């Protein structure tokens, strides 16, 4: 998957870099297709990432969508966020 470096992708990368911490060595440009566990996201950090994504995008990720496949990489999280935003009722 090749996503443009848009605002949504940028926000996701920022969340992940924050969770990894300033000392983390992350390739540049950020590998949007790389498995997050390969760049240092542990299972505990993955839970924090899910909560951060919900907060940052003001969404509630459906329980059925909280799967390893949907949190595999920035690219898969991006698809999940877009899908969840589209399903969100208008305020």
C-alpha positions in Angstrom: 0.0 0.0 0.0 1.3 3.4 -0.9 -0.4 6.2 0.9 0.3 9.9 0.4 2.0 11.7 3.3 -1.3 13.3 4.2 -2.5 14.7 7.5 -4.1 11.4 8.7 -0.9 9.4 8.1 1.2 12.2 9.7 -1.0 12.2 12.8 -0.7 8.4 13.1 3.1 8.5 12.7 3.3 11.2 15.3 1.3 9.1 17.8 3.5 6.1 17.1 6.7 8.1 17.5 5.5 9.5 20.8 4.7 6.0 22.1 8.2 4.8 21.0 9.9 7.7 22.8 12.6 10.1 21.7 15.4 7.5 21.9 13.8 5.1 19.4 15.6 4.6 16.1 12.9 4.8 13.4 13.8 4.7 9.7 13.1 7.9 7.7 10.8 8.2 5.9 8.6 6.3 8.4 7.9 2.8 7.0 4.1 2.9 6.8 3.8 -0.7 5.7 6.3 -2.2 8.2 4.9 -4.3 11.1 4.8 -2.1 14.1 6.2 -4.8 16.4 9.3 -4.7 14.2 10.0 -1.1 15.0 9.5 -1.5 18.8 5.7 -1.4 19.5 5.1 -3.9 22.3 1.7 -5.4 23.1 1.3 -2.8 25.9 2.2 0.0 23.6 -0.2 -1.4 21.1 -3.1 -1.0 23.6 -1.9 2.5 24.3 -1.8 3.2 20.6 -5.4 2.0 20.1 -6.5 4.3 22.9 -4.5 7.2 21.5 -6.0 6.7 18.1 -9.5 6.8 19.5 -8.8 10.0 21.4 -6.9 11.7 18.6 -9.6 11.1 16.0 -12.6 11.2 18.4 -13.8 7.8 17.4 -14.7 4.5 19.2 -13.2 1.6 17.4 -15.7 -1.3 17.3 -14.7 -4.3 19.4 -14.8 -6.5 16.3 -12.2 -4.2 14.6 -9.7 -4.4 17.5 -7.6 -7.1 15.8 -3.9 -7.6 15.2 -4.5 -7.3 11.5 -6.0 -3.8 11.9 -3.0 -2.7 14.0 -0.3 -4.3 11.9 1.1 -1.1 10.4 0.5 2.6 9.9 -1.2 1.7 6.6 -3.7 -0.8 8.2 -4.5 1.6 11.1 -5.1 4.4 8.5 -7.7 2.2 6.7 -9.3 1.4 10.1 -9.5 5.1 11.0 -11.0 6.1 7.7 -13.6 3.3 7.8 -14.5 4.2 11.4 -14.7 7.9 10.6 -17.0 7.2 7.6 -19.3 5.1 9.8 -19.5 7.8 12.5 -22.8 9.5 12.6 -22.7 13.2 11.9 -22.7 15.4 15.0 
